[in-house]
Amino acid sequence: MDWLQIEDPRFRACVLPNAPLVTLGEGYAWLEGPVWFADQDCLLVSDLPNDRILRWSEDGGVSVFRRPSGFANGHTRDRQGRLVGCSHQHRCVTRTELDGRITVLADRYRGRRLNAPNDVVCRSDGTIWFSDPHYGINTDYEGGKQTPELPPTLYRLDPETGRLSVAADDFEGPNGLAFSPDERLLYVSETGPQFDADARRAIRVFDVADDGALSGGRVFHTVSPGYADGFRVDEDGNLWTSAGDGVHCIAPDGTLLGAIRTGCTVSNLTFGGRNRSRLFICASHTLLAVYTNQRGAARP
């Protein structure tokens, strides 16, 4: 198929030649933050500039889940199945309780307001990790121009104690993040200053100690064309990342295995559906999906 690009023979076992790349919805401003709810058999995804979260299901199609959303970006689920999200407009990380109430988990660090939390993941110990670049408050398109009070930072939050700590601060623009299946590695995309034509852009990888301390931070892979925004890891440790021409699949050794070419910039993606083997793709203004021969990593 012309939308599959094989760069390494190993990629042939990851994809299904008879599985179509299908359009689930189109005409959105800019899609971000997809998260799968297996117990409800649905996907939530942010239509970021339109200040809403959408819900997709096989039977119901696309509907509005929440509007306004506080210009929500990245999402994940915590160990209790609750929705955890990033708000650009309100400059915070929130949790939607099981009864629908919204709790602000973090909005300040040492008395200063967070910038615009961007992407978020949960570790199996319950800690919540999120990136906090300036992007969401640089323009009125994705949340509203506001003055940053903190440098771009990667944070770790213990929701039990409310303690917010810096996980890593040597970023110009931390963006997407994902743990390896065993949580010994943390991948973080560095996308640099938003309007810098020469911004440093690469996927970095950190070693994660038992207590959550990070070390290393070497460059794991540099995406081309475009750059890595959001990504997910499958159960074999392959990294499926957004790129300027679609989705790239990167082996644990950093080798490009292949790509799903969408013909446009992809911002983010997630695994879901039956057996976590369906890849949902935020392809700029279109929501796409394709069944793969890989399963998204399940948290231990």
C-alpha positions in Angstrom: 0.0 0.0 0.0 1.3 3.4 -0.9 0.7 4.8 2.6 3.0 2.2 4.2 6.7 2.9 4.1 9.0 0.0 5.0 12.5 1.1 6.1 13.5 -2.1 8.0 12.3 -5.6 7.4 11.2 -5.8 11.0 8.4 -3.3 10.3 6.6 -5.9 8.1 5.6 -7.8 11.2 4.2 -4.7 12.8 1.7 -3.7 10.2 -1.2 -5.4 8.4 -1.3 -5.0 4.6 -5.1 -5.8 4.5 -6.0 -3.3 7.3 -7.2 0.1 5.8 -6.2 3.5 7.0 -9.7 5.0 7.7 -11.0 8.4 8.5 -13.1 8.7 11.6 -13.8 12.4 11.5 -12.5 15.5 9.7 -12.8 19.3 9.6 -11.3 20.0 13.1 -9.0 22.9 13.9 -6.1 20.9 15.4 -6.4 17.5 17.1 -4.3 16.6 20.1 -4.2 14.6 23.3 -5.9 11.3 22.4 -6.7 8.8 25.2 -8.5 5.5 25.0 -11.2 4.4 27.5 -11.4 0.6 27.1 -14.1 0.2 29.7 -16.3 2.6 27.7 -15.0 1.6 24.3 -14.4 5.1 23.2 -11.6 7.6 22.4 -11.3 11.1 23.8 -9.4 13.7 21.8 -8.8 17.4 22.1 -9.9 19.8 19.3 -7.5 22.3 20.8 -8.2 25.7 19.1 -11.9 25.0 19.3 -11.7 24.7 23.1 -13.4 21.3 23.2 -12.8 17.6 23.9 -14.4 15.2 21.5 -15.6 11.7 22.1 -15.5 9.0 19.4 -17.0 5.5 19.5 -17.7 2.9 16.9 -21.4 3.1 17.3 -21.8 6.8 18.0 -19.2 8.4 15.9 -17.9 11.8 17.0 -19.7 13.9 19.6 -18.7 16.7 22.0 -17.5 15.4 25.4 -16.7 18.8 27.0 -16.9 22.4 25.9 -15.3 24.6 27.0 -12.3 22.5 27.9 -9.8 25.2 29.1 -8.0 24.6 25.8 -7.2 21.1 26.8 -4.1 19.4 25.2 -2.6 16.1 26.4 -4.5 13.5 28.4 -4.0 10.2 30.1 -5.7 8.0 32.7 -4.5 7.4 36.2 -4.4 4.1 38.1 -8.0 4.5 39.1 -9.2 5.1 35.5 -9.8 8.8 35.9 -9.1 11.3 33.2 -6.0 13.5 33.8 -5.5 16.4 31.4 -3.5 19.5 30.6 -5.1 22.9 30.3 -3.4 25.7 28.3 -5.9 28.4 29.2 -5.9 27.7 33.0 -2.3 26.7 33.1 -2.9 23.6 35.1 -3.2 19.8 35.3 -6.6 18.5 36.2 -8.3 15.2 37.1 -11.9 14.4 36.2 -13.3 12.4 39.2 -15.5 9.4 38.6 -18.6 11.5 39.5 -17.6 14.2 36.9 -16.1 16.8 39.3 -12.9 18.4 38.0 -10.0 18.7 40.5 -7.0 20.9 39.9 -3.9 18.8 40.7 -1.2 21.3 40.0 -1.2 25.0 38.8 1.8 26.4 40.5 5.4 25.6 41.4 7.0 27.5 44.3 4.3 30.1 44.1 4.6 30.8 40.4 2.0 29.8 37.8 2.8 26.9 35.5 3.2 27.9 31.8 0.9 25.7 29.7 1.0 22.0 30.6 1.2 20.1 27.3 1.4 16.3 27.6 1.0 13.9 30.6 1.6 10.3 31.5 1.1 8.2 34.7 3.6 5.8 36.1 2.6 2.6 37.8 3.4 4.1 41.2 0.7 6.6 40.7 2.9 9.6 40.0 1.9 11.9 37.2 4.5 13.3 34.8 3.9 16.3 32.6 5.7 18.7 30.3 5.3 22.4 30.8 6.6 24.5 27.8 5.4 27.9 26.8 3.5 27.0 23.6 0.0 27.2 24.9 0.4 30.8 26.1 2.5 32.1 23.1 -0.6 32.6 20.9 -4.3 33.2 21.2 -5.0 30.2 18.9 -4.3 27.5 21.5 -5.2 29.2 24.8 -4.5 32.9 24.9 -1.4 35.0 25.2 -0.1 35.1 28.7 3.2 35.9 30.4 5.3 32.9 31.4 6.5 32.8 35.0 8.7 29.7 34.8 11.2 28.2 32.4 10.1 25.2 30.2 10.3 22.2 32.6 9.4 18.5 33.0 7.6 17.9 36.3 6.7 14.9 38.5 3.6 15.1 40.7 2.7 12.9 43.6 -1.1 13.2 43.7 -1.3 11.6 47.1 0.8 14.3 48.8 0.4 17.1 46.2 4.2 17.4 46.0 5.3 18.8 42.7 9.0 18.4 41.8 11.2 19.1 38.8 12.1 15.9 37.0 14.3 17.6 34.4 14.9 21.2 33.4 17.4 21.1 30.6 14.8 21.7 27.9 13.9 24.6 25.7 10.5 23.1 24.9 9.6 19.7 26.4 6.6 18.2 24.7 5.4 14.6 24.3 6.5 11.9 26.7 6.1 8.1 27.2 7.6 5.4 29.4 9.0 2.2 28.1 7.0 -0.9 28.9 9.2 -1.7 32.0 9.3 2.0 32.9 13.0 2.0 33.1 13.2 4.6 30.3 11.3 7.8 29.7 11.2 9.3 26.2 10.6 13.1 25.9 10.4 15.1 22.8 12.3 18.3 22.7 10.7 20.8 20.3 12.5 24.0 21.2 11.3 27.6 21.1 8.1 27.8 19.1 9.1 30.5 16.6 12.8 29.5 16.3 13.7 28.3 12.8 16.8 26.6 14.2 15.2 25.1 17.2 16.8 21.9 18.6 14.3 19.1 18.0 14.8 15.5 18.9 13.5 12.6 21.0 15.5 12.3 24.1 15.6 9.2 26.4 16.3 9.2 30.2 17.0 6.3 32.5 14.5 6.1 35.4 15.6 4.9 38.8 13.3 3.1 41.2 12.6 6.3 43.1 11.8 8.1 39.8 15.0 10.1 39.5 16.1 10.7 35.9 19.6 10.5 34.5 21.1 10.6 31.0 18.9 12.4 28.5 20.8 11.5 25.4 19.3 12.0 21.9 17.4 8.8 21.0 16.2 9.7 17.5 15.6 12.7 15.3 12.5 12.7 13.2 12.5 13.9 9.6 10.5 15.4 8.0 9.0 17.6 10.7 9.6 16.7 14.3 8.3 14.4 17.1 5.4 15.9 19.0 3.4 13.2 20.8 4.1 9.4 20.8 3.3 6.1 22.3 5.2 2.9 23.0 4.1 -0.6 22.1 4.6 -3.7 24.3 7.8 -4.6 22.4 9.3 -1.2 23.2 8.9 0.3 19.7 8.2 4.0 19.8 5.4 5.2 17.4 5.8 8.9 17.0 4.2 11.8 15.2 6.1 13.3 12.3 5.7 15.8 9.5 4.5 13.2 7.0 2.6 10.8 9.3 3.6 8.3 12.0 7.1 6.9 12.3 7.9 3.6 14.1 11.2 3.6 15.9 12.9 0.4 17.3 14.3 0.4 20.8 17.7 0.7 19.3 16.7 4.0 17.7 16.4 2.6 14.1 13.6 3.9 11.9 11.5 0.8 11.1 8.9 2.4 8.9 6.1 4.9 8.6 2.4 5.3 8.1 2.2 8.2 5.7 -0.9 10.4 6.2 0.1 13.2 3.8 0.1 15.8 6.5 1.6 16.6 9.9 0.6 14.3 12.8 0.5 15.8 16.3 -0.2 12.8 18.4 -1.5 9.3 18.5 -2.5 6.4 20.9 -3.2 2.7 20.9 -6.7 1.5 21.7 -9.6 -0.6 20.4 -9.6 -4.4 20.5 -6.5 -5.7 22.3 -4.9 -2.2 22.2 -3.9 -2.9 18.6 -5.7 -0.1 16.8 -3.7 3.1 16.3 -5.7 6.3 16.5 -3.9 9.2 14.7 -4.4 13.0 15.2 -3.5 14.0 11.6 -3.8 17.8 11.8 -7.5 18.4 11.0 -8.5 14.7 10.6 -8.9 11.8 13.0 -7.5 8.6 11.4 -7.3 5.0 12.6 -5.6 1.8 11.5 -5.3 -1.7 12.9 -1.7 -2.8 13.5 0.0 -6.1 14.5 1.4 -4.5 17.6 -0.3 -3.9 21.0 0.2 -0.6 22.9 2.2 -1.0 26.1 0.0 -1.7 29.2 1.2 -0.2 32.4 2.4 -2.9 34.8 
